[in-house]
């Protein structure tokens, strides 16, 4: 994973300098597989699929750590699938974040879940149709993610979710789901949802697709993933998409305005002034930041997708 990120970073630098041409694919697809950790056979099958999938692990589950280590070795992206309170009182399992927790309990629970999964780069919500509507709870989530240098993907289990907006307000790298692949596991339904995701990717340049470790979903993806390149679509991890969007904010500065000759690019944001400290301005130095727990951290940027 580290080598993949470094290669992506330097390729984007060369593109910005005009030394190489960007890839032909203009459409990118992020595939996130949720709910990994309880079933070894199904989780392992997803880990062994070809391509840079983003795998979301439930905390404190029997196989989460073992499969997360293997996923990292297989160059998959590892994120935490954080259980959050839903509106139907469905069981959440260990590490549940609910509105009846105090701020201290809430944040400590999330920190323990983050520490339980090795190699994580970000988090998304497991269920959460109730909690993601709560601005205070989402503020607590984003405060911890700022400390831990992790990105956030809103699974968008409720149309009233404020998670994405809170992540943006906290200047966190953030994405949100477009399509669920397998709410219906029939072949016809899987194909229908898959084609919706591809249409979104081709229309907007990117799509976020969320699936689950079902046997039907695995068989479907095993057939479809090898065909993506021929369809003009590039499969990328969530962090790769965020990194590429960050570099899209870099624009050349006129030579006469340059005080230091080697500093040829600055990161420009329409929503924020360039003066003063900003996490965006430290992107390059924060792409990989190994902390004492040896978890790779990266993507200090807040550019988002529609």
N, C-alpha and C positions, 0 to 999 in steps of 0.2 A: 504493500500500500504506500509506504514511504517513497519508494522508487517511482511508482506511478505518479504520485503527486508532484515530485520534483521534475519529472519529465514533462508533465503537463504545464507546470509553471514556466519552464524554460522555453517550451514550444510557444506559449503565449507571449513571452518576452520577444522572441524572434519575429512573431507575427506583428507585434506592435512596432518593432523597428523596421518592418518591411523587408526583412531578410528571407522570409519564407512565406508562401501563400497559405491561407487558412484551408482547412479541410473542405472537401466538396459538400459534405453534409451540412445543410443549414438547419435541420431539425434534430432536436435532441430529446431523448426519452430517459427519464429516471424511473426505475422500477424499484419500489420498496416492498419487501416481503415482511409482513408483521407476524407477531405471535410465535416467534421462535424461542424454544427453550424447554417446553414441556414434553415434546415428542422427538426423540433422537432420530428416528428413521426418516420422518418427514422433514425435519429441520436439516439433517445432513444432506438430503437430496437437493434441497435448495442451495446449500453451500456449494455443492459440486456442479451446479449448472455453470456453463460457460458464460463469461461476460461480467462486467463490473456492476453487479446488483448491489443494492443497499439493503442490508438485513437488520431488522429491528427485533431486539431480544428483550423478552420479559424478564424483569429482575427477580433474583432469588428463586429461579426455577431449576429443576434438576440438571438440565443439560446446557444451560445458557453459557456458562464459562467455557466449557469444553468446545462447544460449537463456535463461540466467538473467537477463540484462539485459532481454530481451524479456518474459519471464514477469513480472518486476517491473513493467514498463510496463503489462502487461495485468492488473495487480492480482492476480496469483497470489502465493502464499507460496512462498518459496525456502528449501529446506533442503539440507544436505549428506547424501548417501547414502554413508556411510563404509564402505568395504570391510573386513570382519572375517573372521578365520579361520573356516572351516567344518570340519565333521567328515568331509567326503567328498573333501577335497583338490582341490576345484574351483578353477579359476583365479580370482584376485581382481582382477587388474589393478593399475594404479598406485594408490599411497596405501594399500596393504594393511596392516592392523594384525594382527599375529600374536603368539603367545606366546613366540616365540624372540627378540623384540626386547628390548633393554634398556629400562629406564624412560625414559632420555633419548631413545633412538631412537624409541620408541613415541610419546612426547608430541610430539616434533618432527615426526614423520610426520603426526600428527593436526592439528597447527597449520598445516602446509603445505597440507593438504587444505582446511581451513577458509578459509585465505587465498586459495585458488584459485577459490572460488565467490563471486561478488558477491551482496550483498543477503541473505545467509542469516540466518535467524532461529533455526534449530535444526538438529539432526541426527537421522537414524535409521540403523540398521545395514543394510548390504548383506551378505546371507548371515549369517555370525556364529554359526552353531549351536554352534561350539566355543568361540569367544572370549567370548560372552556368558554362558557358564557359569563363567567364571573371575573370582572376586571381585577379585583384584588388578588384572587388566586393566581391569575395569569401574571400579574406583576411579580408575585413571589417566585414563580417559575423562572421568569426572565432574569431576575436578580441573581439567582443561583447559576443560570447558564452564562451570565456575564462573568461571574467569578471563575467558572470552570472552563471558559472559552469554548463553548459548544454552540452549534447551530440548532435551529428549531424548525421542524416541519409540522404544519398544522394538518392533521388527518381530516379535518373538516367534517367531523361527525355530527355537527349541528350547523345549520345555516346562520345561526346567531353567534357563532364563535367569535371571540375578540382576541384569540391567541395570536393570530398573524399580525394584527394591528399592534398588540403589546410588544411583540418581538421587534417590529420596526421601530416603535417608540424607544426601545432600549438599544437600538443600533446593533441588533443581532442579525447575522446572516439567516435568512428565513425563506421558506417555500411553503406552498400549500397544495394539497391534493386536487387533481382534476377529476380522476376516474378511479372507482373501485372496480377491480377486475372480476372478482368472483363472489359477489353476494349471491349470485345464482351460478351453480357449478356445472350446468349443462354446457355441452360443446357450443350450442348455438348462442347461448348467453355470453360465454367467454369470448367467442369471436366478435360478437357485437360490441362488447366493451373494449376489446383490443383495438378494433377499427376506430372507435371513437377517440381513443388515446392517440392513435397515429394521425388522425385528422387534426386534432388539436396541435400536435407537434408540428405538423406541416404548415398549419395556418399561423401559429404564433411563434414558432421556432423552438418550443419546448413543451413538454407535458410531464406531469407527475402521476404515475400509475401505482396504486397500492393493491397488492394481492396478499394471499395467505398460504401457509404451507399445507395445502391440500394436494392429494395425489392427482386430482383432475387438473389443478392449476400447474403443477410441476410438469405433467405430460404435455400440456398445451404450450407452456413456455419453452420446453425443450425443442419443440417443433418450430416455434415462431422466432426465437432469438437469432438463429443463424441467417434468417432472411432479412433482418433489419437493414444491413448495409446496402443490399441490393435495392431496397426501397427508399434509399436516401436518408435514412434515419440512423443517428449515432446513439448507442446506449452508453450512458455516462452515470457515474455515481452522483449523489446529491451534492457532495462537496466540490466535485469537478464543475458542475453547472454553476454553483455559487462563485467559484474562483473565476470562471470565464466571464461571468457577469460583472465581477469586480473589475476585471481588466478592461471591459468595455467602457468603464468610466475614465480611463486614462486617455488624455488628449495631449498632443504635442504642444509645447510652449514655444513661443517665438524666441529665436536665439538672442535677440537683444534684451529679452527679459530674464535671461538666465544668469544667475550669479555664479553658480557652480556648473561648469560645462558638462560634467557627466550626469547631472540630474536633468534628464531630458523629458521626463513625464511627470505630470501631477494628476492626482485623482480628483475629478470634478463631480460634484453632486448638485443637481438642480434644487434639492430640498435643503441643503446645508451650505453655509459659507465655508470657504476654504481656510479662513483664518482660525487660529486657535487649535487646541488639541482635538484630535478625532481618531477613532479606531480605524477609520478608513485609510488614513494617511500612513498607518503602520502595517498595511497588508503584507508587504513583501517580507518584513522581518518576523511576521507571525504566522507564516504559512505552516511551518512545522516548529512547535515549541514543546520539547519534551520536559514534563514536570517530574517531580520526585517519584511519581507513581508510574513513570515511563509511558503514560498515555500520550499519543500524538495529538496536538491541538493545532488548529489552523483556521484560516478564512476569517480574518478580522475585518469583515466588510458587511454592510447592511443593504446592499442592492438586492432587490427581490423580483419576483415574477408576478404577472397578473393573477 
